[in-house]
Amino acid sequence: MIDIARTHHKGAVLSVVTIDGQTFYGIERPWLDNRPLESCIPTGEYALVPYSSTKYSDVWAFVGGTVGVDRGERYNCLIHIANYVHDVVGCLGLGMKPGEKGGLPCVWSSGAAIAELRRILDGRPWTPTVIRWS
């Protein structure tokens, strides 16, 4: 199981992401009434499926509830490289450790975290993936 336990922090949502016993850290935008391209991903249980586009290749998309790939109330909610809240629009940026820059929360070593995620998931879908508030 992938567990994403998150909390609000100064204009961002930070999370502890546990995947196959390994800990990562996530950053998302705040909850903004599930508005596409603005709000963090709704709480719930998801499948995490491989996804590629011209902008993001070899990443994963959340699928379940009102969240889908390429269509739905919310779509293309991805896990991808992102260190700062302004790097994500309705997605989750993954890092190796939490941090702060200029008084704002962030995650560090996002490229390394995504590389490790690719190694762990090995191109496979992963279910269940649970997003919850801690």
Secondary structure as UniProt FT lines:
FT   STRAND          2..9
FT   TURN            10..11
FT   STRAND          12..19
FT   TURN            20..21
FT   STRAND          22..28
FT   TURN            33..34
FT   TURN            36..38
FT   STRAND          44..51
FT   STRAND          59..64
FT   TURN            65..66
FT   STRAND          67..68
FT   STRAND          74..75
FT   STRAND          78..81
FT   HELIX           85..87
FT   STRAND          92..95
FT   STRAND          97..101
FT   TURN            102..103
FT   STRAND          104..108
FT   HELIX           110..121
FT   TURN            122..123
FT   STRAND          126..133
//
